[in-house]
Amino acid sequence: MSGFFGVLRTDGAAVEQRFLDRVGERLRFRGPDGGYSWTSNSFGSCFAYLETGTRHQLRVQPVRLGERFTLLGEVRLDARRELIRELQEKQQSASEETSDPELLLLAWSEWGEAALAKFLGDFSFGLWDASLQSLVCARDFAGARPFYYAWRDGVCCFSNTLNVLRLAPGVSNALDAFYVRDFLLNGWCGDPARTVWRDLRRLPAGHKLILSGGQIQVQRFRSLPIEEALRLKDDGEYLENYRELLTQAVGERLPEGKVSFYLSGGLDSGSVCATAARIAKNDRVSPALKAFTISWRPLFEDPDPEFAQLTAERLGLAHEILEEKSIRPDEGEAATWPEPTAELFLDRERRFYETISQHARIVLSGDGGDDVLSGQSWPYFRYLYARGHWSDLLRSFGGYLGRHGRLPPLRGGFRNKVRRLIGKQQVSEPLPAWLNDGFAKCSRETSGARFEKSLPLEEHPLHPAAYRALHAGYWASVHESEDAGCTGVNLESRAPLLDLRILRFLLRLPPVPWCVNKELSRRAMKGGLPDRVLARAKAPLLEDPLEVCWKRHGWRPSPEKDPPKMVHEFVKWESWLATFEKPKGYFTYEYLYPLSFSHWLKAIENEGGIQ
């Protein structure tokens, strides 16, 4: 995706062109197809354009509507026809040729912040209203577009690239202690609003930021509605509705020309590929569709390439299996990311991203297919029982028994409830002895200061676990990790199964039978995917790659005896080394988090980022 950076000075001072030139130089890697900087009094911007073949892109930003509205960001809108029709009814000059950013601005001029509820698609943007003297920024529900910001001394900067934002005025090199604590203990940070840098924040998915009167507020603007369960006439209606929504979601994400696909050999990515192939055939166009499968062979036996090949042959797709003769963790590569990461195969991933991007800059994935379609049956049982829907209960659960010869798994969390009844409460793990004492005490005192400004979520009556998971920000973190701001590769990932229209439909589905073992996908894709793929059970990787390297191939990381000085503020290094070296032959990820953090810090120090 293209890169953007915006700066607003609320103190009335002008934005210096020299500063924008520095930012533009740092942002250039994201937009090899054009760059543009712009300033008007107290607002300035940089834009780096990446051509992706998306029809309604703009080569130059910001986009302005009169003297009042100025928009800067990455915007790809779905359901354009419906939005255009609504705008035309309001006498707005919207048409099929209107770009997505311009369409967004027209909607904003008509409905203001209420327009956010009308936007479907992938976006992150900042919009300045000169009349109201307010800046509103927003990020889509799935977090497909990153968004970071800094607010220091009356200056607000925002961007989709974290490392570029470090150039913002007044931003220090101080680390966020809570983020570091979470990473050292868990390998990631559980607060979706924090970054590793104390002065830089991320806008959580589905949230908006409002800067007005010198104050910033962050609020959730989008959550999935809780609606009554669908009760359609027959199974065919459920399947037809799903296929129609999937066709819409995939079609709106296909660029003109070449496009790549992640194909794992499972149902989710296979469904996306099958739908895209059918669209291309029906439209009588021949876009270059190519599927890529990432293989862990020869590290261990990986069945994905075989199943993926079956799907590609069935659909007539060009197909490439990405695998290497030797696979070993690369500790130092994690140091090049804008934040610490526990992932130790980044160099391999980057090579694969580069290969995929040589075919096309857009890749469609099957992300999001598991959240609802691997659902629970117990909440649905309670839902029907509480309402006295005995015939529905008998038809759903009895029908599943008759079709599959077994009852659907309830997944009601009974084991945890029994533990609570007999007094076996889960006990918090003590902090490791290698954590610096002062840091441990400080982080323990601030551990409750997590991001909690959003309205609490209601309990979904049919899909409670899936509903919570979809709002937790997991997919936003996945999208960020695949973004060019992390990988350095201009490859834009799009996830049709995270389309809001599909998610709303799935959350209304009766969990039995449709959400047990992906019943909906298996039946909807019958005739479109190979029978072996349709019958394949959902399963994780057969083995953990890092554990295989550790146990069978003798790989061991090489910790430094003298790490970067800042490490000692968080970790008692000698104590950690003793813990790390003690359990011979025993593998656990937790041992590696301080090491990954140390590598990252060393890279930052070498580039002069921390004094």
N, C-alpha and C positions, 0 to 999 in steps of 0.2 A: 504494500500500500504506500501511497505518497506520505511524505513527512511534513509536519507543520510545527510551527512555534509562534506563539503570540505573547505580547507583553502589553500590559495596561498600567499606566502610571496614574494613580489616583491623586497624586500631589500636584498634578497639572503640568509637570515638567515634560519637555519633549523627549521622545525616544531617539537616541543617537543612531545615525546610519552606520557608524563605525561598529557599534555593538551588534547590529543586525548582520553586518558582513561577517563577523566572527561566528555568529550562530549559523548563518547560511553555509559557511564552510564546513562546520561540524555536521550539519544536516544533509550535506550533499549526497552521501552514500545512499540515502533512501530514494533519491529522485534523479537517476541518471538521464532522464528525458526532458529535463527543464527545471530551472530554479528561478524564484522571483521573491524579492523583498519589497516591502511597502511600509510607509509610515505616514501618519496624519496626526500631528500634534502629539497627544499622549498615548496613542495606540500604534503599535508596530507589529509586523509579522514577517515570517519567512515561510516559503513553501517550496518543497522539492517534489517534482512531479514524476510519478512512475506510471508509464503506459501499461495497462493490463488488458486492453481490448474491451473494457466495460463501456457500453455505449454512452452512458450519461455522465461520464467524467468531465471535469473541467481542467484544463492545463494550467490555469492561473488562478490563484487565490491571494487575498480574500475576495469574497463575493459581496457586493454592496447593493442595497435597495434604497435608492435615494441617499439622503444624508443621514438617515436615522439608523439603519441596520447594517452591521458589518459581520459577516460570518467567515470563520476560519476552521477547517477541520477535514476529517475523512468521512464521507457520507455515501452510503449505498442504500437506496430505499427500495423496499418491496411494496407490493400492492399500489403501484403508481397510478394505475387507471382509476381506482376508486378515489385516491387523493386528488387527482386532476379533475375528476367529475365534481367533487365537492367544491373545489376552488372555482371552477367555472360557474357553478351555481351562485357563487358569491361575487361574480363578475371579475374574477382575477384572471390575468392573462397567462394561464397555464395551458400547456399543450404537450403532446407526446415528445416534442423536441426539447422541452425544458429540461435542463440538467438536474440531477438530484440535489445539489446544493441550492440551486435557484428555486427549486420546488419547495425545499424546506423553508427558505426565507419567505416565500409568498405565503405559506401556511402560517408562519410566525407573525407576519404582518396582519393576518386576518384573525388569528385566535390567541396570539401571545403564548404564554407558557402552556396553556391548555392544548396547544398543538402537539406537545410531546406525546400525549395519549394516542395520537393519530399516526405516529411514525413507526413503521415496521422496517426492519433491516439491520444493517451493521453500521454503526456510526459512533464517532466521538467528535465533539466540536465545542467551540466557544463562540458566543453570539453577543456582540456589544450593541446595546440600545442607547444611542446618544441622547434621546429625549428623556428617558428615565434614568440615565447615567447608571446603568446596571449591566453587569456581565453575567450571562447564564451559560453554563457549560453542562453537557450531558453525555452519558455513555450508555449504549444500548444494553438490553436486558442480559444477553449472553456474554457481554464483555468482549465482543469480537474485535473491537478497536481499543487499544490501550489509551489511557489518558492520565497524565501526571500534572501536578501544579505546585507552585511555590508562592507563598504570600509573605513578603518581608518588607517592612518599612514603607508601606503604602504602594508597593509594586507587586502586581500579580502577573506571573508568567505561567504559561501552560503549553504542553506539547504531548505528542504521542511517542516521544523518545526520551527515556529517562536520562541518559548520559548527556544529551544536549541541554537538558534543563539545569544541569549543574553549572552552566554558564550564567544563570540568572543572578541579578544583582543581590548582594546581601546574603547569598546562600553559603553556609559554612561547610567544612568537610567533616563535621561531627556526625558520628553514627547514631542511629536510633537504638537505644539500649534494649528496648522491648523486642524489637525485630531481631537483634543479635541473640538475645536469650532464646527466643523461639527457635531460631535456626540451629543454634548449638544443641538444643535438646531434641528437636523434631525434624530438622532438615528443611523446614519451611516456616513461614510466619502465618499464624492464624488470623491476623487482623488484616482485612482486605483494604484498609485505608492507609496503612503504613508502607514506607519503603525503607531500605537499609539506611538511607540518609535522613537525619533528623529534620532537616528543613524542607524536604521534598515529600509530597504526599501523592497517593494514587486515588483516583475517583473510582469507587466501587461500581461494579456493573449495575445497571438499572437505577443509578443515582444522578442527581443534578447538583450542581454547585451554583450558588447565587451570591454574587458580590455586589453589595449595594450599601451606600452610606458608610463605607469603610469597614463593613463587617461581612464575614463569609459564613454561609450556612450550607451544609451538605444534607440532602434529604433524598429518600427513595421516591422516585416518581413512577416506577413501574414494578408491579408484581402481578403474577398470574392470578386471574380471578378464580374463585371457588364456585363452581356451578353444579347443578344437579346432574346426576348420571344420565347418560344417553340411553334412551329406550327406543331403538329402531325396530322396524317390522321384522327384518330377517338378517341373517349373517351377511348376505350379499351387500346390504346397504352399508354396514360397517366397513367392509373391505373396499367398496367403491369410494366412499368418502375419504378413506385413508389414501388410496391411490391418487385421487384427485388432488389432495393437499400436497402429497409428496411430489407430484408432477409440477405443481405450481412452485413449490419451494426450490426444487432443483432447477427448473427452467429459469427462474428469476436470478439465479446465481451463476448461470453459464455465461461466460464472456463470448464475444464474437471471435471466431478463430480457434486457436489451440487451447486445450484445457487438460490438466492432469487430474488424476484421482489416486487417493490412497486406497488400496485394495488389500485387505487383510485375509480374505478367504472366508469371512464370516457373513452374517446376514446384513448388518448395518451398511458397511461400505459396499457390499454387493447390491443392495437395494438402490443406493444412490447411483452406482454405475449402470445398473439395468434401466433405471428411469431416464438417465441422460442419453443412453444409447437409443431408447425408444423415441425420445424427443427429437434426436437428430434424424432418425429415420422418417418420422412423421412429417417433419418440416422439410424433408427432401434437401437437406444440406449435409455436407460432409466435413464438419469440423474435425480437426485432428484430436481424437480422444485417445488418451494413453493412460493406462493404469500402472501404478508402481507398488510393488510389494517389498517390504523390508523383512529380510530374513536373518535369523540368528545362526544359521548354519555357517561354518562347521562347528561352532562352539557347542551346540547340542542339537538334537533332532527337533526340527521345527516343521510342523505340518502345514503352516499357513501358505507357503508357496504352492504346494500341490493343489489345495482348494482354490486358491486365487487363480491359478492357471485354468482350472475347470471353468470358473466364472468368465474369465477373459475370452476363452475359446467359444463359450456359449454365446457371448454378446458380440463377438467379432471385434474385440478391442485389442489394440496394440498393447503389449504387456512387457514390463521389464522387472526382473527380480533383482533387488539391490542387496548384494551380499559381498563379503570380503573374505579373502583367504585366511586372514588372521584377525582376531578380535581381542583387544586388550584395553583395559581402562586407561584413560588419559587424564591423570590428576590435574595437570597444569592447565588444560584447556578450559576448565571451569572458571579460571581466573579472568578470562576475557569477557565474561558476562557483566552486565551493569549491576547485578546483585549476586550475592553468594548463591551457589546452587549445589545440591547434593548429587546431581547427575554426573556420572563419570564416563559417559560414552559420547560426550558432546562433539568431539572431533569427528567421530564416525557419522553422527547425525548431520553435522554441517556438510560433510561431503555428499550425503544423500540428498539434502536440500538443494545443493548446487546442481546435482544431476537432474533433479525434477524441474528446477527452474530453467534449465537449458531447453526443456521442451515447452514449458508455458509458465507464466508468472502467477497463474491462478491454479490452485489445487483444491478439489472438493474432497471432504472427508465424511466418514460415517459417525463422527463424534455426536454423542447425545442420545444414541439409540437404546442405551441400557437403563437410563434413569427411571422411566415409567414402565417399559416393557419387560422388565425383570422384577415385577412388582410383588406386593404382599396380598394374600387372600383373606387374612384374618380381619382387617378393617372392613372389607366388603361384607363379610359374614355378619359382623356387628351392625353395619349400616342397614342391611336388609332385615335383620332380626329386630332391630329397634323400631323399624317402621312397619313391621308386620307384613312384609312382602314375601309371604311364604312360597308362593308359586315361583317368583323370581329366584328365590334361594334354591328351591328344589331343581328348577330348570338349569341354573348356572352350575351348581356343584354336582348335581346328578348327571347333567349333560357332559361335564368334563370327565366324570368317572366312566360314563359309557363310551366316550370317545377314546380315552387314553388308558383305561383299565386301572386307574388309580385316582385318588383324591388330590386336588391341587395342594402344594405346600402352603401352610398357613403363614409362616414367618411372623408370628405374633410376639416374639421376644419373650417367650415363656421361661427360658432358662434364667434370664436376668431377673425376672419377677420372682422366681423361686429363690434365687440367691438373696434377694432383698427380704423375702419372708422369713428366711432362716437366719437372717442377720449377717450375711456375708456381703457387706457393702464393698464396692470397689474403693480401694485405698489409693490415694495419690502417691505416685512414686517419689521417693526422696530425691532431691537434687544431687547430681553426681559430685563426688568429692573433688574432682578436678576443676569445678567452676570457681572462679575467683570469689573469695568470701565477701568482699565489699560489693561486688557486682551482683552476687547471688542475693544478698540482702536487699539491695536497691530494686532489683528486678522483681523480687517477691512482693515488695510493697506496691509496685506499680502494675502488678499482673492483672488487676481488675480494670485497668484503664483501656479496655478494648473498645473498638468502634461499636457504638450502640446508639446511634442517633436515629436509626430507621425505626419505623413503626414495627412492633412485634408481629410476626406472622401468625395467622390463624392456623388451626389444625385442619388439614384437608381430610374429609371423611372417607375418601376412597383410597387415596395414595399419599398418606402422610410422610413416609420416608422420602419418596420421590419429590414431593413438593418442597420439603426442607432442603434436599440436595440441590435442586434447581435454583434455589435462592441463595445458596451458600457461597457462591463466587468461585467454585472449583473450575468451571469452564473458562472463566475470565483468566485465571492463572495459566491454564493450558494455552489459550490464545496468545498470551503475553510471551510464553516460552517459545512459541513458534514464530513470533514476530521478528522482522528484520532488526528491530532495536536490540534484540538478544542474539540472534543467529548471525547477523551481518549479511544475510542472503535475502534478496528481494523476491520472496515467494509469499503470496497472500493466500491464507487458508480460509475456506468458507464451509460452513457446516449446515446443510439443509435440514437435518433432523433437529436442530435447535431453533428452527423457525417458530415464531410465537404462535402461528395458526396451528401448526402441528402439535405443539405442546398443549395448547388449550384443548384440542380434540382428544389427545391421549389422556389428559387428566379427567376427562368426562367419561372415558371408557369404563364399563364394568370390568374390574380386574380379572374376574373369572368369566369367560375363559381367556380374554384377549391379552391380558398382561402376564400370563403365566408362561414362562419359557418362550417369550416372544411369539406367542400364538398368532398375533395379528400379522407380523412380518412374514412368518412362514406361509400363511395362507394367502396373503396379498401378493406374494412373489411367486406363487405356484405357477409353473409354466414359464416364468421369466428367468429363474435361476436353476442351476443343476440340482437334481434331487439330492445328491450327496451333500451339497451345501445347505439345502433346506432342512435336512435331517441332522446336520451337525450341531452338537450340543455346544452351548456357550461355555468357554473354558479360558482361563488365564494362560499365560506362557507356561509351557511344561516345566521350565526351570527358571530360576533367577540368574540372569547373565553374570552379575557381579559375584554372586555366590559360587557359580561354576568356575569363574576365573580364580577365585580364592581357594576353593577346595580341591579342584582337579588339575589346575594348570599352574599352581604355585605362585600366583601373583600376590605380591605384597606391596603396599605403598611404602614410600620412603620418607618418613617425617623428618623435618629439619630439626637439628638440635638447637639451632638459634633462629627462631621464627621472627617475623616482623615485631617490632617493639609493641605495637598496639595490641597484639594478641594477649599480652600479659595483663591488660586491663580487664579481660574477660575470662581467661583460662590460665590455671596454674599448669604451665606447660610440662614441667617435670612430672607432676602428678598424672597428667594425662598420658604422657609417654609410658609411664609405668603401667597404667591401666591398659593401654593399647598393646604393649608387648607381652603382657602377662598371659592372656588366654590363648595359648598356642593352638592353632588349628581351629579355633572357634570363631565364627563369623557373625558380625552384627553391624548394621549400617551405622548405629549410633557412635561407634568408634571413629567413623570417618568424618563426621560433621565438623569437628574442630580443625581437622586437616584441610578440608575444602575451604573453610573460612580463612585459614592461614594463607593458602595459595592465593585466594582472592585478594586479601589484604596486601600481599607482596606485590601483586600486579598493580594495584592502585598506588602503592608507594612508589613503585618504579616510574609510573607516569606522572608523579608529582601531585597526585590527587589528595594525599593525606600527609601532613607535615608532622 
